[in-house]
Every structure is written in structure tokens, then in C-alpha cells.
Amino acid sequence: MPLNIVLAEDSPLLRDGLVSVVTRFGHRVSAAVGDADALIAAAHEHDPDIVITDVRMPPGNADDGLRAAVALRGHRPGLPVLVLSQYVEQSYATHLLDMGSESGIGYLLKDRVSAVTHFAGAVEQVAAGATVMDPEVVRQLLRRRQDPLRRLTPREREVLSLMAEGRSNAEIARDLYVTEAAVNKHVSSILQKLDLRLDGHGHRRVLAVLTYLRA
């Protein structure tokens, strides 16, 4: 059956292309918008079968599209959401998978849109409740989950293990007989290598410890 779709993409050219692809396969686009606020308004107005959204878009030009999708799914649990991204962002993929249910979600790189049959199939699968992840996203997630600490040096692993015990940088420095400046450098390197960044839910240091405990 034809799907009722709301989509969001800040690039007018790509937005028109997405509309063209899905309508070519018999679906209807109720709204095609260019920012996250308009996406939320359109989804509330048109009650779509699926939302297709870019990750990065106005007004913040960060992960506003993803945040809008999470908000919409919180308002309507189970709302199918297909997220498009220019690059593989592990944190975005993980956030998407943690939205309360793994049904009816998708994460595709924008390069896949040019393979119109594949893209249209992904839209229909997500709308039907399936989980569709871009092959490159899957490869990177699996590779990182197999050994999230593989890039750390032995000394950095020592520092991280002490962080997991709740030690401060000064205490770690005393335990390892190094300067606190050296510990600060190791901590900075650990956060960078584990691809951890500040967000609204906690400090990267805590996220690093959680990564260590799950390894």
C-alpha cells in the first residue's frame, strides 16, 4: 500500500530528489521540509507512516534531525524513522538503536539514495517495522564493539582502569608515579581514541568508564 511520508532535508536539491524517488514507487509525501522544527510540526499535522530525516540540519546544524526523530518517537512510540547521514556516526547510530525499541528504524548513508530501488526498499522495510542499517554502519559498529579498547596503549588501559575505579587524575598520577599533567594527556588521548564526545547526558569521562566496563 502507498505510504504517507514526511521527510526533512535541508538541501533543496536532495530534498527534491528524495521526493522524486519515493513518489516514483507509488508513495505520497505529505510534507517535505528543511529544518527540524518544521519536521516536528509536519509529523504532528500529517500523522505519517514513516519519517525520513537527515541527521544534521537547521536550526542548530548539528544532530537536530536525529533529536527531532527521537522526540517524535517519544510522542508516538513505534513511529518508523529512517535517518540519513553523510558519514558514519557511531554515536548517532547507537542513539537511534536506543530509542526504546529496535523496530521500525533505519540508518542509511546518503550515498545509498542514488541506488533508488535499494533506497525505496529500505523505506518500505522500515515502515513495516524492520530495522535497516547501512552495511558500512554495521561494519564499523561490529568492528568497534569487538574490541573498543584496541587503539589504547598499555599505559592508557592502566589509566582507564583506574578511572573505572573512581580515581581522580591526581590519585592516578600518584598510583602510577607520573605527573598529573601526564595523566591529563593520557585521559585526553583515551577520550579521543574511543570517539567519545560531550553531550547532554554526561561527561565523556563517564562514557569512557562505561566503555571500559562493557569491554
Buried (B, 14 or more C-beta within 10 A) or exposed (E): EEBBBBBBBBEEEBBEBBBEBBEEBEBEBBBBBBBBBBBBBBBEEBEBBBBBBBBBBBEEEEBBBBBBBBEBBEEEEEBBBBBBBEEBBBBBBEBBBEBEEEEBBBBBBBEBBEEBEEBBEBBBBBBEEBBBBBEBBEEBBEEBEEEBBEBBEEBBBBBBBBBBEEBEBEBBBEBBEBEBEBBEBBBEBBBEBBBBEEEEEEEBBEBBBEBBEEB
